[in-house]
Amino acid sequence: MKAPNEEVPPAATAGGAAAIAPPAGRPGARRGRERLTPPSWLALTFLLPALLLLGFLVLYPIVYSVIRSFFDASGSFAGVGNYTGVFKGHDNLVAVRNTAVWVVVAPTVVTIVGLVFAVLTERIRWATVFKLVVFMPMAISFLASGVIFRLVYQQDPDKGVANAAMVAIHDMFKQDRSYPGAGPRSGGNAPVRQDGGGAVTTAKSYSAGQSALVPLLKVKQEYLPKDAEPAAQPPPAKPGQLTGTVWFDFTRGGGGQQNNPNAGESGLPGIRVEAVRGGKVVAKATTDADGTFTMKKVPDGTYTIRLPKDNFTAAYRGAEWLGGTLITPAIIGSYLWVWAGFAMVLIAAGLAAIPRDALEAARVDGATEWQVFRRVTIPLLAPVLMVVLVTLVINVLKVFDLVYIIGGGDPNASVLALQMWTESFGGGNDQGAGSAIAVVLFVLVLPAMLFNIRRMRQERK
């Protein structure tokens, strides 16, 4: 019997905690559990081959490049001379400038185009096929892509796809007729002459009611239009008119009279003709298929007949894509073709994760599609867009293949990665200068890599 106020020990309570407490651990059971976790030395043994390989392929080259960057080509200590040299000299400065252009333009354009494609794929049929076509260039190596676009950017429209398209569009709106290399007969008695600017003018003056003969030579057969007809005498000039003939003054097989249209000689159609007095153009005309022309409403006075220089310049043949001006934008265009699919796929995945309730709520509140896109979709996609942008920045800092293949060694297209190879192995034979450029690139890439790593860790949390 216990006293009324006497406390019952917890251990004596049938349902107490002591009743359900686990039994004291047995030494044998603890040792069994410890055997399930391998010892540290065993884990290190399995990791050692991978660590050795990683150190040999990654750590050793980085350390060696940093050390080598302080020595010149002969192996003598150069201090920071190689680093200051990165920003000296024409070729290095062009490479630095082009790298800056790449970092600013290429990732931004690729991200924007990828965003547009990702949004469109949500609103079109056959979206899977569209994604497949856009992403397909990612399966092609940069080397093969460079070869493809080297052909696309050929200057000759008969070979280069880009210029063939541009010439076709140009000819839809304006058909050029030109005769490059054509000019007058040499000699003091020639009826026409060529001035220093390239225009052809008559040696004497004409007035309304007269006719002029303008013979030309050195017309290449490939520039002679198929619709050209035999040269004809100028039509009779009525009052207030000035007529004439422009023709190819050459008779096959010889014979004929110089400076006069003969049988077998071809008229030159499509040539622009001007009547000039005191440097001012008062009348214009264009030659017909037989080379004749008629200027109407010609004021009284005397005029010189002039064929402007654009009659003798090459016809429109497209853009010089691989020239000094357009070569960097052209290569960035090929980079866009390759990497737009990568940006599209990542951004499309981000779009699929956006809550549809937020978009529908904005539409119910009266927002337009543009407002929904700008004020709802873009803010929710900001983390994905940032990851894509930073990844592309890292990639363009290392771009080499496209620039090397498409640029063909042109220094106007050089970037730091290509300049590093050129200084070290492409003829410079200065591994110190190349190592300095490599270290500079590593320092530039490092912040972007750390940003991406931090972003991925935050997403995991």
C-alpha positions as CSV (number, residue, x, y, z in Angstrom):
1,M,0.0,0.0,0.0
2,K,1.3,3.4,-0.9
3,A,0.5,6.7,0.7
4,P,-2.1,8.9,-1.0
5,N,0.4,11.7,-1.8
6,E,3.3,9.3,-2.7
7,E,4.6,9.8,-6.3
8,V,4.9,6.8,-8.5
9,P,8.3,6.4,-10.2
10,P,8.2,6.7,-14.0
11,A,9.8,3.3,-14.4
12,A,6.9,1.8,-12.4
13,T,4.2,3.2,-14.6
14,A,2.9,0.7,-17.0
15,G,2.6,3.2,-19.9
16,G,5.5,5.4,-19.0
17,A,8.3,6.5,-21.2
18,A,10.7,4.0,-19.6
19,A,8.4,1.2,-20.7
20,I,8.8,2.2,-24.4
21,A,12.4,3.3,-24.2
22,P,14.7,1.2,-26.4
23,P,17.0,-1.1,-24.6
24,A,20.5,-0.1,-24.0
25,G,22.6,-0.5,-27.1
26,R,24.6,-3.6,-27.4
27,P,28.2,-3.3,-28.4
28,G,27.9,-5.9,-31.0
29,A,25.0,-4.1,-32.8
30,R,26.9,-0.8,-32.8
31,R,29.9,-2.4,-34.4
32,G,27.6,-4.0,-37.1
33,R,26.2,-0.6,-38.0
34,E,29.7,0.9,-38.2
35,R,30.8,-1.7,-40.6
36,L,28.2,-0.4,-43.1
37,T,30.1,2.8,-43.5
38,P,33.5,2.3,-45.3
39,P,36.6,3.8,-43.7
40,S,37.9,7.1,-45.1
41,W,41.1,5.6,-46.4
42,L,39.1,3.1,-48.5
43,A,36.9,5.9,-50.0
44,L,40.1,7.9,-50.8
45,T,41.6,4.9,-52.5
46,F,38.7,4.7,-54.9
47,L,38.7,8.4,-55.5
48,L,42.5,8.6,-56.0
49,P,42.6,7.7,-59.7
50,A,39.9,10.3,-60.6
51,L,41.7,12.9,-58.5
52,L,45.0,12.1,-60.2
53,L,43.5,12.4,-63.6
54,L,41.7,15.6,-62.7
55,G,44.9,17.1,-61.4
56,F,46.9,16.0,-64.5
57,L,44.3,17.3,-67.0
58,V,43.1,20.4,-65.1
59,L,45.1,21.6,-62.2
60,Y,48.6,21.0,-63.7
61,P,47.9,22.9,-66.9
62,I,46.5,25.9,-65.0
63,V,49.5,26.1,-62.6
64,Y,52.0,25.6,-65.5
65,S,50.3,28.3,-67.6
66,V,50.4,30.8,-64.8
67,I,54.1,30.1,-64.2
68,R,54.9,30.1,-68.0
69,S,53.2,33.4,-68.4
70,F,56.0,35.2,-66.5
71,F,58.6,34.1,-69.0
72,D,59.3,35.2,-72.6
73,A,59.7,33.1,-75.7
74,S,63.4,32.3,-74.9
75,G,62.5,31.2,-71.4
76,S,63.9,34.3,-69.7
77,F,61.9,35.9,-66.8
78,A,59.7,38.7,-68.2
79,G,57.7,39.6,-65.1
80,V,54.3,41.1,-66.1
81,G,55.5,42.1,-69.5
82,N,53.4,39.4,-71.2
83,Y,50.3,40.6,-69.4
84,T,50.8,44.2,-70.4
85,G,51.5,43.0,-74.0
86,V,48.0,41.6,-74.2
87,F,46.8,45.2,-74.5
88,K,49.5,46.4,-76.9
89,G,49.9,46.0,-80.6
90,H,47.3,46.2,-83.4
91,D,46.4,42.5,-83.5
92,N,46.1,42.1,-79.7
93,L,43.9,45.2,-79.5
94,V,41.7,44.0,-82.3
95,A,41.3,40.7,-80.5
96,V,40.4,42.5,-77.3
97,R,37.8,44.7,-79.1
98,N,36.3,41.7,-80.9
99,T,36.1,39.7,-77.7
100,A,34.2,42.6,-76.0
101,V,31.8,42.7,-79.0
102,W,31.2,39.0,-78.7
103,V,30.6,39.1,-75.0
104,V,28.1,42.0,-75.3
105,V,26.3,41.1,-78.5
106,A,26.3,37.3,-79.0
107,P,24.8,36.1,-75.6
108,T,22.2,38.9,-75.7
109,V,21.0,38.2,-79.2
110,V,21.0,34.4,-78.7
111,T,19.0,34.7,-75.5
112,I,16.5,37.0,-77.1
113,V,16.0,34.8,-80.1
114,G,15.8,31.7,-77.9
115,L,13.1,33.5,-75.8
116,V,11.1,34.3,-78.9
117,F,11.4,30.8,-80.2
118,A,10.4,29.3,-76.9
119,V,7.3,31.6,-76.7
120,L,6.3,30.8,-80.3
121,T,6.5,27.0,-79.7
122,E,3.8,27.3,-77.1
123,R,1.4,28.9,-79.7
124,I,2.1,27.0,-82.9
125,R,1.2,23.5,-84.1
126,W,4.0,21.1,-84.8
127,A,6.0,22.7,-82.0
128,T,8.0,19.5,-81.5
129,V,9.1,19.5,-85.2
130,F,10.0,23.2,-84.9
131,K,12.1,22.6,-81.8
132,L,13.9,19.7,-83.5
133,V,14.8,21.8,-86.5
134,V,16.1,24.7,-84.4
135,F,18.0,22.5,-82.0
136,M,19.5,20.3,-84.8
137,P,22.6,22.6,-85.3
138,M,23.7,21.7,-81.8
139,A,24.5,18.2,-83.1
140,I,27.0,19.6,-85.6
141,S,30.5,20.4,-84.5
142,F,31.8,24.0,-84.6
143,L,34.3,22.9,-87.2
144,A,31.6,21.6,-89.5
145,S,29.4,24.7,-88.8
146,G,32.4,26.9,-89.7
147,V,32.8,25.1,-93.1
148,I,29.1,25.4,-93.8
149,F,29.1,29.2,-93.2
150,R,32.4,29.7,-95.0
151,L,30.4,28.5,-98.1
152,V,27.3,30.5,-97.1
153,Y,29.3,33.7,-97.0
154,Q,31.1,33.3,-100.4
155,Q,31.3,36.6,-102.2
156,D,30.2,35.1,-105.6
157,P,26.4,34.9,-105.7
158,D,26.6,31.7,-107.8
159,K,28.3,30.0,-104.8
160,G,27.4,31.9,-101.6
161,V,23.8,31.3,-100.4
162,A,23.7,34.7,-98.5
163,N,24.6,36.8,-101.5
164,A,22.5,34.7,-103.9
165,A,19.4,35.6,-101.7
166,M,20.4,39.2,-101.5
167,V,21.0,39.6,-105.2
168,A,17.6,37.8,-105.9
169,I,15.8,40.2,-103.6
170,H,17.6,43.2,-105.1
171,D,16.8,42.2,-108.7
172,M,13.1,41.9,-107.8
173,F,13.0,45.7,-107.2
174,K,15.8,47.0,-109.3
175,Q,17.5,45.4,-112.4
176,D,21.0,46.8,-112.9
177,R,22.5,47.1,-116.3
178,S,26.2,47.9,-116.1
179,Y,29.3,47.3,-118.3
180,P,32.3,47.1,-116.0
181,G,35.6,47.9,-117.8
182,A,33.9,49.5,-120.8
183,G,35.3,52.8,-122.1
184,P,35.9,55.0,-125.1
185,R,38.5,54.6,-127.9
186,S,41.8,56.1,-127.0
187,G,43.2,58.9,-129.2
188,G,42.8,62.7,-129.6
189,N,40.2,62.4,-132.4
190,A,37.9,60.1,-130.4
191,P,34.3,61.5,-130.2
192,V,34.1,60.5,-126.5
193,R,36.5,60.5,-123.6
194,Q,36.6,59.3,-120.0
195,D,37.1,61.8,-117.1
196,G,39.0,61.2,-113.9
197,G,35.8,60.2,-112.0
198,G,35.0,57.3,-114.4
199,A,32.2,59.0,-116.4
200,V,32.2,59.1,-120.2
201,T,31.5,62.4,-121.9
202,T,31.3,63.6,-125.5
203,A,34.2,65.6,-126.9
204,K,31.8,68.2,-128.4
205,S,28.6,69.8,-127.3
206,Y,25.1,69.3,-128.7
207,S,21.9,71.3,-128.7
208,A,18.2,70.4,-129.0
209,G,17.4,69.0,-132.4
210,Q,20.7,67.2,-132.8
211,S,21.8,63.6,-132.5
212,A,24.9,62.2,-130.7
213,L,27.0,59.1,-131.4
214,V,28.6,57.6,-128.3
215,P,30.8,54.5,-129.3
216,L,32.3,52.3,-126.6
217,L,34.9,49.6,-126.5
218,K,36.1,46.9,-124.1
219,V,32.7,45.5,-123.4
220,K,33.0,42.0,-122.0
221,Q,30.8,39.4,-123.5
222,E,29.4,38.2,-120.2
223,Y,28.1,41.7,-119.5
224,L,26.4,42.1,-122.8
225,P,22.6,41.6,-122.2
226,K,20.8,38.8,-124.0
227,D,18.1,41.2,-125.1
228,A,20.6,43.5,-126.8
229,E,19.7,44.3,-130.5
230,P,21.9,45.4,-133.4
231,A,23.0,49.0,-133.0
232,A,20.8,51.5,-134.9
233,Q,21.3,55.0,-136.1
234,P,19.9,57.7,-133.8
235,P,16.2,58.5,-134.4
236,P,15.6,61.9,-136.0
237,A,15.5,64.6,-133.3
238,K,12.4,66.8,-133.2
239,P,12.5,70.3,-131.8
240,G,13.2,70.2,-128.1
241,Q,14.7,66.7,-128.3
242,L,18.2,65.4,-128.2
243,T,18.8,61.8,-129.5
244,G,21.7,59.5,-129.9
245,T,23.1,56.0,-129.9
246,V,25.4,54.2,-127.4
247,W,26.8,51.0,-128.9
248,F,29.7,48.5,-128.8
249,D,31.8,49.8,-131.7
250,F,33.4,46.5,-132.6
251,T,32.7,44.4,-135.7
252,R,33.6,40.8,-135.5
253,G,36.0,39.8,-138.2
254,G,37.1,43.4,-138.8
255,G,35.8,45.9,-141.2
256,G,33.2,48.6,-140.7
257,Q,33.6,52.3,-140.1
258,Q,34.9,53.5,-136.8
259,N,32.6,55.8,-134.7
260,N,29.6,54.8,-136.7
261,P,27.0,52.0,-136.1
262,N,27.8,49.2,-138.5
263,A,26.0,45.9,-139.3
264,G,26.9,43.3,-136.7
265,E,27.6,45.7,-133.9
266,S,25.5,45.6,-130.8
267,G,23.6,48.3,-129.1
268,L,24.1,48.7,-125.3
269,P,20.7,48.8,-123.6
270,G,20.0,50.1,-120.1
271,I,22.7,52.8,-120.0
272,R,21.8,56.0,-118.2
273,V,22.5,59.1,-120.4
274,E,22.5,62.8,-119.2
275,A,22.6,66.1,-120.8
276,V,24.9,68.4,-118.8
277,R,25.6,72.1,-118.9
278,G,27.8,73.9,-116.3
279,G,27.9,70.8,-114.1
280,K,24.1,70.7,-113.9
281,V,22.0,67.8,-115.4
282,V,19.1,69.2,-117.4
283,A,17.8,66.0,-119.1
284,K,18.0,62.3,-118.7
285,A,17.3,59.2,-120.7
286,T,18.0,55.4,-120.8
287,T,19.1,53.5,-123.9
288,D,16.8,51.0,-125.5
289,A,17.7,47.5,-126.7
290,D,19.3,48.9,-129.9
291,G,21.3,51.5,-127.9
292,T,19.3,54.5,-129.0
293,F,17.9,57.1,-126.6
294,T,15.7,60.2,-126.8
295,M,15.8,63.1,-124.3
296,K,12.6,65.2,-124.4
297,K,11.9,68.8,-123.3
298,V,15.5,69.8,-123.7
299,P,15.9,73.6,-123.2
300,D,17.7,75.8,-125.7
301,G,21.5,75.9,-125.4
302,T,24.5,73.5,-125.8
303,Y,25.1,70.4,-123.7
304,T,27.6,67.7,-123.1
305,I,26.4,64.2,-123.3
306,R,27.5,62.2,-120.2
307,L,27.3,58.6,-119.3
308,P,27.6,58.5,-115.4
309,K,30.2,56.3,-113.9
310,D,27.7,53.9,-112.4
311,N,27.2,52.5,-115.9
312,F,30.7,51.1,-115.7
313,T,30.8,49.8,-112.2
314,A,30.1,46.1,-111.3
315,A,26.5,45.2,-110.8
316,Y,25.2,44.5,-107.3
317,R,26.8,41.2,-106.2
318,G,25.7,41.2,-102.5
319,A,27.6,42.1,-99.4
320,E,31.3,41.4,-98.7
321,W,30.5,39.3,-95.6
322,L,34.1,38.2,-95.0
323,G,35.6,41.7,-95.4
324,G,37.0,43.8,-92.6
325,T,33.7,45.5,-91.8
326,L,31.2,42.6,-91.7
327,I,33.3,39.6,-90.8
328,T,32.7,39.7,-87.0
329,P,28.9,40.2,-87.3
330,A,28.9,37.4,-89.9
331,I,30.6,35.0,-87.5
332,I,28.2,36.0,-84.7
333,G,25.4,35.1,-87.1
334,S,26.7,31.6,-87.5
335,Y,27.1,31.3,-83.7
336,L,23.4,32.3,-83.4
337,W,22.4,29.6,-85.8
338,V,24.2,27.0,-83.7
339,W,23.2,28.1,-80.2
340,A,19.7,29.4,-80.6
341,G,18.3,25.9,-80.1
342,F,20.2,25.6,-76.8
343,A,18.7,28.8,-75.5
344,M,15.2,27.9,-76.8
345,V,15.2,24.5,-75.0
346,L,16.3,25.9,-71.6
347,I,13.9,28.8,-71.8
348,A,11.0,26.5,-72.9
349,A,11.6,24.4,-69.9
350,G,11.4,27.5,-67.7
351,L,8.2,28.5,-69.4
352,A,6.6,25.1,-68.7
353,A,7.3,25.5,-65.0
354,I,5.6,28.9,-64.8
355,P,2.2,28.6,-62.9
356,R,-0.6,29.1,-65.4
357,D,-2.7,30.6,-62.7
358,A,-0.5,33.7,-62.6
359,L,-0.9,34.2,-66.4
360,E,-4.6,33.7,-66.3
361,A,-5.1,36.0,-63.4
362,A,-3.2,38.8,-65.3
363,R,-5.5,38.2,-68.3
364,V,-8.6,38.3,-66.2
365,D,-7.4,41.6,-64.8
366,G,-7.5,43.0,-68.3
367,A,-3.8,42.8,-69.2
368,T,-2.9,42.5,-72.9
369,E,-0.7,39.6,-74.1
370,W,2.3,42.0,-74.3
371,Q,1.7,43.2,-70.8
372,V,1.4,39.6,-69.5
373,F,4.6,38.7,-71.3
374,R,6.5,41.8,-70.1
375,R,5.2,42.0,-66.5
376,V,4.5,38.4,-65.6
377,T,6.4,36.0,-67.9
378,I,9.7,37.8,-68.0
379,P,10.0,38.3,-64.2
380,L,9.2,34.7,-63.6
381,L,11.7,33.6,-66.2
382,A,14.5,35.9,-65.0
383,P,16.5,33.2,-63.2
384,V,16.4,30.9,-66.3
385,L,17.3,33.8,-68.6
386,M,20.2,34.7,-66.3
387,V,21.6,31.2,-66.3
388,V,21.3,31.0,-70.1
389,L,23.0,34.4,-70.5
390,V,25.9,33.6,-68.2
391,T,26.4,30.2,-69.8
392,L,26.7,31.8,-73.2
393,V,29.1,34.5,-71.9
394,I,31.4,31.7,-70.7
395,N,31.1,30.0,-74.1
396,V,31.8,33.1,-76.2
397,L,34.9,33.9,-74.2
398,K,36.3,30.6,-75.4
399,V,35.0,30.7,-79.0
400,F,37.7,29.5,-81.4
401,D,36.5,27.1,-84.0
402,L,34.1,29.4,-85.9
403,V,36.4,32.3,-85.9
404,Y,39.3,30.2,-87.1
405,I,37.4,28.4,-89.9
406,I,35.2,31.3,-91.2
407,G,37.7,34.1,-90.6
408,G,40.4,32.1,-92.4
409,G,43.2,33.8,-90.3
410,D,42.0,37.3,-91.0
411,P,43.2,39.5,-88.1
412,N,40.1,41.6,-88.3
413,A,38.1,38.6,-87.0
414,S,40.5,37.6,-84.2
415,V,39.4,37.1,-80.6
416,L,41.4,36.4,-77.5
417,A,41.1,32.6,-77.7
418,L,42.3,32.6,-81.3
419,Q,45.1,35.1,-80.5
420,M,46.2,32.8,-77.7
421,W,46.6,29.9,-80.2
422,T,48.3,32.2,-82.7
423,E,50.8,33.5,-80.2
424,S,51.6,30.0,-78.9
425,F,51.4,27.7,-81.9
426,G,50.1,29.5,-85.0
427,G,53.4,31.2,-85.9
428,G,54.1,33.4,-82.9
429,N,56.1,30.7,-81.1
430,D,55.8,32.6,-77.9
431,Q,54.3,30.3,-75.3
432,G,54.8,33.0,-72.6
433,A,52.5,35.5,-74.4
434,G,50.0,32.8,-75.2
435,S,49.9,31.6,-71.6
436,A,49.3,35.2,-70.4
437,I,46.3,35.5,-72.7
438,A,45.1,32.1,-71.4
439,V,45.3,33.3,-67.8
440,V,43.5,36.5,-68.7
441,L,40.7,34.4,-70.3
442,F,40.6,32.2,-67.2
443,V,40.2,35.3,-64.9
444,L,37.4,36.6,-67.2
445,V,35.6,33.3,-67.2
446,L,36.0,32.6,-63.4
447,P,33.4,35.2,-62.1
448,A,30.8,33.9,-64.6
449,M,31.5,30.3,-63.5
450,L,31.2,31.2,-59.8
451,F,27.9,33.0,-60.5
452,N,26.5,29.9,-62.2
453,I,27.6,27.6,-59.4
454,R,26.1,29.9,-56.8
455,R,22.8,30.1,-58.7
456,M,22.6,26.2,-59.0
457,R,23.2,25.8,-55.3
458,Q,20.5,28.3,-54.5
459,E,18.1,26.4,-56.7
460,R,18.8,23.2,-54.9
461,K,18.0,24.8,-51.6
